[in-house]
Amino acid sequence: MISHRNLKRIERILAVAIAGVIPVACAPTSPSSVGNAFLGDWTAGENASITIRADTVVQHQPDGENTTLSSSTCRGVFRFAYDRRSREALASLVPRQPDLHRKLSDLLVESSYPIAELDCDRGDQTYVLLNNHQLLAIYRDGDIGVIDWLTRR
């Protein structure tokens, strides 16, 4: 049987433990939180690179010019969101290009991937996080698409 003194001691320990957990459990999470593996600088070679921020993408041109994609640069048509997509859904982004569809199917071996998706005017960009150091970019303008490999700088 538990004595009254031990019961009070257990109650105090539980109260301290619960009080320590509540702030963490109630903390809001967002794509801009520390755990967002997309955030940072990515390069596709010596001359092409991007910076993914919590709410947009900055394109760095070889001539030193930077373009922040936003509603003002995308003629008012702008959306940037994080999601998760199946490999089938990602491969189907290019239905009119069977070779590219097949290449995406071969490259994407996991059942699903975290993505960052940017819609800008008539084109869109889907960034597929392969791991913490590699990103696959799927650029589309209408039905035409290209892919590019990016690595973390």
N, C-alpha and C positions, 0 to 999 in steps of 0.2 A: 504494500500500500504506500502511496506517495504522501509524504508529510506535507503539512500546510506550508512550511518554510520552502521545501523543494518545489511545490506547486507555484508559489510566488516567483521563485527564481526562473522557472520554465516560462512563466507568463512574460517576465521582463525580457528574456532572450528572444522569444517569439515577437514581441512588440518591436524590439530593435531591428530584427531581421526584416519584418514586414515594412517598417518605416524606411529602410534602406532600399527596398525593391520598388516601392510605389513610384518615386520620381523617374526611374528608368522605364518602367512600364507605361507611364503616361507621356513620355517624351514624344513629340511629333517626329515623324520620319518624312523625308522628302527626297526627290532626286538630287537635290543639292547637298545632301548630307555627306559626311565624310566617306561613307561606304560606296559611293557611286563610282564604279570602276571606269566609266566612260570619260569622266572629267580629266582634262589635261591636254597636252600637246601630242599630236599624232603626225607621223610623216609617211609619205608615199614614195620618198626618194629624196634626192638632193634638193630639188626645186619645188616640190609640192608638199604642203602641210596644212593641217587644220588644228584649231583649238576647240574642243568641245567644252562649253560652259553649261551650267545647270539649265539654262533656258534658251540657248541658241548655239550656233556654230560660227566660228570666225575662219574664213578662208584666207590663207597667206599666199600671195602670188609671188612668182619668181622675181618680179621687179621690185619687190618690197612693199607693194600695196596690200592692204588688208581690207577685207569686206566682211562686215558682220551681217549675217543674214537675219533679217527682221521684217516686220510688216512694211517698213518704208523701202527697203531694198527689194522686196518681193512683190511689189505693186499691190500691197494690201492683202495678199493671199499668203498667210504664214501660219504654220502650226509646228510646234516642236514638242514631242512627247516620248516618254520611255515606256516600253512594253516588253512583252515576251512573245515570240512567234515560233511556230513549228517549222521544221526544215522544209516541209511540203509547202507551207504558206510562203516562205522566203523564195523557194525555187519558182513558185508560180507568179512572182512579180514580173517575170519576163516571158509571158506565154507565147509571144510571136517570134521568139528567138530560141528554137529548140536546142541549139548547141550550147547557148548560155544557160538555159534551163537545166540541161544535163550536167554541165560543169558545176553549177551551184549544188545540184543533188549529190554529186560526187564529193565536193568540198565539205559540205555540211554533214557531218557524221552523227552528231548528237540529235536527239529527238526534238529539242527546242533550244532557243538561244535568247538571251536578253538583247534588246535592240533599242536604238535611239532613232527616231523617225522625224525627218524634217520635210515639210511640204512647203514649197516656195514657188509661187506663180504657177507655171505649167509643169515644173519638174519636181521631183522629190528625191530624197536621199535617205537610204536606210543603212544604218551602221550596225553591223552584227558583231557583238563582242564574242570573240572566239576564246580568249583567255585574257589575263591582265596585261598582256603585252602585244596582242594582235587583234586587229579589227578588220573586218571585211566590209568595204563600202560598196553598196549597190546604188548606182546613180541611174535615174530614169527620167526621160523626157518623153512623155506620152508612152508609146509602146516600145520605144528603143531604150535599151539598158546597157550599161558597162559595169564592170566590177574592178575594184582596186584594193590592193593590200596596204594596210597602214600598220606601222609599228609605233609603240610608245617611245617618245623621245626621252 
